[in-house]
Amino acid sequence: MYEVRFADDSMAHTLDAEEVCENHGSLTGFSSRTHADGWTISGDIKEDWYYWVNTFEAHHPVFGRVWGDFEDVVFADSQQGYEAFCASHPPRTWDYQDI
């Protein structure tokens, strides 16, 4: 298992809601989406003037599983899987004070 820990720098490091729901609109709560690149990403959409996903789980038929929270720790079946996931579905960095 591969693990990456993230430092607390007061910025938000999250996935976009579109990563788990193609047209989230005003949708909040648990959702899941399969992307053309083979990743199926699931997570709980949060909303406060902006939509984001903290805790997520992603599966790929070749790279395996990646799961966690980019504001704390993310786990992966392998480093290659983690890097492949982040290359195509990178977390966004934004300021919570903006909401």
C-alpha positions in Angstrom: 0.0 0.0 0.0 1.2 3.5 -0.8 0.4 6.5 1.4 0.7 10.3 0.9 0.2 12.7 3.8 -0.6 16.3 3.3 0.4 19.2 5.4 -2.2 21.6 6.9 -1.6 24.9 5.1 -5.1 26.4 5.7 -5.9 26.0 2.0 -8.5 23.5 0.7 -7.2 20.6 -1.4 -10.2 18.9 -2.8 -11.6 17.2 -5.9 -14.1 19.1 -8.0 -17.7 17.8 -7.7 -17.7 17.0 -11.4 -15.2 14.2 -10.6 -18.0 12.3 -8.9 -21.1 13.6 -10.8 -21.2 14.8 -14.4 -23.8 17.5 -13.9 -24.1 18.0 -10.2 -26.1 21.2 -10.4 -27.3 21.7 -6.8 -26.7 18.0 -6.0 -25.0 17.3 -2.6 -24.4 14.0 -0.9 -22.9 10.7 -2.2 -22.4 10.3 -5.9 -20.3 8.2 -8.3 -19.0 8.7 -11.8 -17.1 6.5 -14.3 -14.7 8.5 -16.5 -13.6 7.6 -20.1 -10.1 7.0 -18.8 -11.4 4.0 -16.7 -11.5 5.7 -13.2 -14.7 5.4 -11.3 -14.7 8.0 -8.6 -17.1 8.1 -5.7 -17.5 10.7 -2.9 -19.7 13.0 -0.9 -20.3 16.3 -2.5 -20.2 19.3 -0.1 -21.6 22.7 -0.8 -21.2 26.2 0.6 -21.4 28.6 -2.4 -19.0 26.1 -4.1 -19.2 22.4 -4.6 -16.3 20.1 -3.7 -15.4 16.5 -2.6 -13.2 15.9 0.4 -13.3 12.2 1.1 -13.3 10.0 -2.0 -12.6 6.5 -3.3 -11.5 5.8 -6.9 -11.1 2.4 -8.7 -9.4 1.6 -12.0 -9.2 -1.8 -13.7 -5.4 -1.5 -14.2 -4.2 0.9 -11.4 -6.4 -0.4 -8.6 -7.8 1.7 -5.8 -7.0 5.2 -4.5 -8.9 6.6 -1.5 -8.7 9.2 1.2 -8.8 13.0 1.6 -6.3 15.4 0.0 -6.4 17.5 3.2 -5.1 14.7 5.3 -3.9 11.4 3.8 -4.5 9.5 0.6 -3.9 5.8 0.2 -3.4 3.8 -3.0 -2.8 0.2 -3.9 0.5 1.4 -5.5 2.5 4.5 -6.2 1.9 4.1 -9.9 -1.9 4.1 -9.3 -1.7 7.2 -7.1 0.4 9.0 -9.8 -1.9 7.9 -12.6 -5.0 9.1 -10.7 -3.4 12.5 -9.8 -2.3 13.0 -13.4 -5.8 12.8 -14.7 -7.9 13.9 -11.7 -5.7 16.3 -9.7 -7.0 17.9 -6.6 -7.8 21.6 -6.7 -6.3 24.1 -4.3 -8.5 27.0 -3.1 -9.0 29.2 -0.1 -11.9 28.3 2.3 -12.1 32.0 3.0 -13.4 32.5 -0.6 -16.7 31.0 0.4 
